[in-house]
Amino acid sequence: MKERNESLDCLKGIAILLVMFGHVQVHNHMTDPYLYDVIKSIQMPLFFLVSGYLAGKGTKIQSVEQFYARMKKRAAAYLLPFFSWLVLQHLTYVPRALKTVLFQLDYGLWFLMTLFLFTLLAYAAQLIQNLWGRGKEMVFWVIWFLGCGVILAAYLVGVTFLSPSILVIYLPYYTVAYFVGMHEESVGKYVPVQQQRWTAWIGGIVFLMMVVKLDLVTVTGIVMLGVQTIASFLGCFWLIRAVLDWKDCRAKQKLAQLGLYTLEIYVLHYQFAKVLNPEGIIYTFWSMEGLLYAGAAFVVMSAITAVLIYIIDHAGILRLFLFGKYKK
């Protein structure tokens, strides 16, 4: 259990590093067609895979009281930071910003709202399964896929409230990982570790070929979305298997420690991605100047983020509203 948890935290640490470096590229207008494709394909899908797995593996909702108690905690963890940062960053036009973000989640901290909605659907399905479905797993999946169908229908008819266009992209990762979390022993039984390893490495090679040959960033239609989803699954599966096979060492422990602060880093870091470039100079990433600037920008952004996390983490009320966590 200790090793598995460390591996999950390590995966979160790797994912947030990818997010940070990706934002250095994006905010400084220096994305490239290869490295950024890798980052984009893995960073957020990996977070939803970890979240879905933990939800499937965890204790399920058994009563209405438990449902409300859990959702209260999730609302504090996800929605408080989502709305607090929105207000803080748009103090002079909060109502307009609020209206915008509810119809365009990526205007704000979209990951938090998306994860909250997935969690709400999962807990509701668990509640129905245990109260009215006599504990049958099939009931959970019927409710889950009905909810997925509603989201897909909303996307297809052009609904923009709570951005179904974003939700449909990440639902597959959460769904698959939830199933694996529920049936981890069966997965291990029918797909032995050795088979997982060579499948993951073959998938990793195919993923890199897709990175070179295809655009894995721009979604141009349902077919391309499907291709990009397959690429993300292949890349994430390779990384997950590699981390699970990675023996205990100092580097893995450090990444696991970093993984404990993913939410704090997520809500803060991108605001300092171009602090070294106030003039908005555009660098070519694959050049000596571009690489040196990207490295320096990443280090400075990380240092400022670490200092602010330390300060906020020691201010109880700020910790609650900005990080969604009660003071320990």
N, C-alpha and C positions, 0 to 999 in steps of 0.2 A: 504493500500500500504506500509506504514511504517513497519507494523508488518511482512508482507510477505517478504520484503526485508531483514529485520533482520533475519528472519528464513533462508533465502537463504545464507546469510553471515555466519550464525551459522553453517549451513551444510558444508560450505567451510572450516570453522575453524576446525570442527571435522575431515573432510577429511584430512587436512594438518597435523593434529596431528597424525592421523593414518599413514600417509606417513612417518613422522619423526620417529615414534617409529619402524615402519617396517624397516627403513633403519638402525636403531641401531641394530636390530636383524641380518639383512642381512650382513652388513659390518663387524660385529663381529662374523659371522658364528655361530649364536646361535638361528636360527629359530626353532620353535617347530611346531608340526603337528596340533595344535588347534588354538592358538591365532593368529599365522601368517596367517592361512587359513582365519580367519575372516577379518584380516587387508587387505590381498590381494584381497579378494572378494569384499570389499566395497570401498577402498580408491580411485582408479582411476575411476571405474564405476560411483561413486558419482559425481566426477568432471564433467564427460561427461554428466551426467543427468542434472546437474545444467546448464551447458553451452548450451545444447540442448534446455532446457526449456526457457532460456532467449532469445535464437535466435528465437524460435517459437513465443514467446510473444512480441518480440520487433517490432519496425517499419520496414517494409519490403522495399526492394530496388525497386525504381520506375523508375530510369533512368540510362543510361550508366554513366553519370557524378557522380551520387550518388554511383554507384557500384565502380568506381575507387577511390572515396574519402574514402569510407568505407574500401576497401581493403588496401589502403595506411596506414590507421590507424592500421589495423590488422597486416600488415607486420611489422610496427614499434613495436607493442606490443608483437608479437610472434617471428618473424624471427630475429629481431635485437638481443634479448637476446640469441636465439638459436645459432646463428653464433658467436656472441661476446664471449660467454663463451667457445665455441669450440676453438677459436683462443687463448684465454687467457690460457686455460688449456693445449694446445699443441703447444706452441710457436716455438719449435724447429722442428716440422714436420707437419705444418699446411696443406699443400696440401694432404699428405697421410691421415691425420685425416679427412679432408673434404671429400675425396673420400670414406673413410670407413663409415662415418656417413650418407651419402646420400643413402647408400645401407644397412645400419644397424642403424636405427634411435635410438635404445636404447643404442648406443655408446655415444649418446649425450642427450640433453634434449628433448626426444622424444615426450613428451606431448605437447610441444609448436608447433612443426611441425605438429603433428596429428590434433590438434585443428585448426590450420591454414588451413589445407587441407579440413577439414569438413566445416569450415566457407566459404571457397572459393566455394565449391560445393553448399552450401545452398544459398549463395548470387547469384551465377550464375543461379540457379533454380528460385529464386525470380525474377531476371531480366527477364528471358524468360517468366515467368508467366505473368508479368505485361506489357511487351512490345509486345509479340507475342501470348500470351495465353489468352488475353482479361480478365486477372485477375482471371481466373478459377483456383481453388486450385488443381484440378486434374492435370493440366499441371505441377505445381510444383512437385507433387509426381512422375509423369512420369519421369521428368528430374532427380530427386533425385535418384530414384531406378535404372535408367539407369547408373548413376554414381556409385552407389553401385555395380551394376552388373559388371562394368568395373574393379572395385577394386577386387571383388571376382574372376573374371576371371584371373586377373593378379596374384593373390595368387595361384590359382589352377595350372597355367602353370609354376609356379616357378620364376616369376619376383621378384627381390629383390629391385629394385630402389624405394626409399621412403617407403620401408617395408610394402607392402600390408598385410603381416602376422600380423602386429600390428593393422592396420586399420580395418581389418575385425572383430577383437575382440571387438572393442569399437564402431563400427557403430550402433549396435542395441540400445545401451543406448542413444546415441545422437538422433537417429531417433524417438524412442518412446517419449522421453522428448520433442522433437520439436513438435510432434503431440499434446501432452498434452498442451504445451504452446499456440498453435494455438486455441485449443478447450477447454480451461480451464473451461469455464462456462458449456459447454455440459457435460464434465466429471463430474463436481459437480452435475449436474442435474440428470444424469443417474446412477451415483454411489455416493449415499449420504455419508456424512462424517461418520456417524455411521457404515455404511457398510465398508467403507474404513478402519476404525479403527480395527474392528474384523478380517477383511481380512489380514491387516498388521500384527497383532499379531499372527495369525495362520501361516502366511508366515514366521514370525520371528522364530517361534518354528521349522518349517520345515527346515529353513536355518541352525539352530544350530544342528539339527539332521544330516544334510548333512555334516556339518563341522566335526562332530565326526566320521561319517562312510566313508567319501570319501576324496580323495586328490583333493583339490580345487585350487591347485597351478600349478601343472605340467599338461600341455596340451599334451595328448597322441594321439589325433585324433579328428575328427569332432564330434563324439558322446560325448566325454568327454568335448569338448569345449561347446557343447550345455548344458550339465549338469551344468557346471561351470557358464554359462551365466544365467541359471534359478536361481541358488543359489545366484548370485550377485543381480539379480532383487529382489528376496525375501528379502535379507538382507538390501538392499538400501531402498526398499519401507517401511519396518518396521522403519528404522531410520528416513526417511523423515516424515512419519506420526507422529512419536514420537516428532520430533522437532517442527512440525506445531502445535501440541497440547501442547507443553511446554510453559507455561505462562511466561510473562516477569519477569525476575529476573536478578540479577547481573551476575550470571554465564553465562546465555545465552547472555547477552550483551558483556561480555568479549570474548566469542567465536566468536560473530559476528564481534568484532573489529579485532580479529586475522584473520578472514576470508577476511579482506580487504588487507592482506599482503601475500596471498597465493603464488603469483608468486615470490615475493622476497624470501620467505622462501624456495620455491621449488628449485630455482636455486643455493642456498647457502648451506643449512643445511647439506646435505649428505657428504660434503667434510670434516666435522668435527665429523662424527659419531663414529670414533674410535680414537679420539685424546687422550683418556685416556689409550689406549691399543696399543702403538707403537710396542710392542714385538709380537703382534698377538696371545695372549693367548686365547684359546677357552674355554668359560665357558658353563656350562649346564644351560640353561635358567631357568628351573623349579628347582632351588636350591637357597638357601639363598644367596650364593656368586653371582650367576648369576643374580638374581633379583636386588641385591644391585648395582652390576656393571651396569646393564641396566639402572636403575634409574639415577645413577650418570652420565653415558654417555649421557643420554637424556638431563639432566639439563645443563651440560657443553656445549653440542652442541647447545642447544637453546640459551644460554647466548652469545656465540660467534656469532651466527647468528644474534641475536638482535642488537649487537653492530655494526656489519658490515652493516646491513640494515640501521641503523641510520646514519652512516658515508656516505654510498653511496647515501642515500636519500637526503643528503645535498650537493651533488656535481653534478651539473646540467648535465654535459656531461656524467658522469658515470651512473647517473640515467637513462639517455636515452638509452645508449648502453647496460647496464647490466640488467636493469629492463624494458626497452621498454616504459618508461613513461617520459613525458615532465615535467619539473619542474613546480610545482604549483605556 
